[in-house]
Amino acid sequence: MPRIKSISALTMALLVAGLLAPQGASANTANGRCSKSGATAKIGGKSYLCAQNPTVTAKRLTWTLKECLEANTAYLRSLKSFNETESSSQKVLENLDASIAARKAQVPIDNERAAKELESAKQNRDLSIARQKEADDRFAKAKTVGVTAVPANWAIQVKATIGDGKITSAELATLTKNLGITGEQVTGVINFLAAEDYAKSATAFLKAAERNEKNAAEFLKTETQIADLEKQKETTLQAQEALVDIAKGDVNTTLKVRNAVCKVKK
């Protein structure tokens, strides 16, 4: 009996000293050291991974709560999103600044182009007015001899006969005979046909003037576009600042959650 008592006493001593562990006991402890990165364990009913606690400065593997690592992943994701948002926002504003600078540099060039277009427009309008006046005068002269319209076949004969625009006595006589009208009426026909050409020319010059004016208006838009871009920049700046603030708020929130979950109790 004394021998049995001595063995039991030794066993108890070893257990107390930690040299013997009861069957099924685990040596893993929360935030305790571990050796195999990525290993998993259940401690106190919670899931732990062998990893470095992101809130601890010491570079060592410990049994870290899985929720801590997940919270850290969420924090890093929000931090990345914040950096991308801030960078993107800065790029958007830089592009707008570049556009504004380019427009400002273009203003004197386009203003000069607009001035040239307006000068051309004035010249074309003056020519249009002069041609239309000539057309009106010719129509009036034709009308005095009773010519208010010219049949197509007459027009062909007259244009074929006086191709150079000047009529000789012989050509006038030929036309008088062929058309069966007086010499004055032949002159009236010539004036009427010339009036039609002048009227067409007047219309062409007027359209050219309108094109010049349209081009000038486009060139003059460059200066007004600067104000529009500056307004757009102001609106964009407010929107981008709001996006950055939201992303920054996410970072702060996820960081607080991570630090709370990963906090090592001493």
Helices and strands as residue ranges (DSSP letters): H 2-17, E 40-43, E 46-51, E 62-65, H 66-144, H 152-161, H 169-179, H 183-262
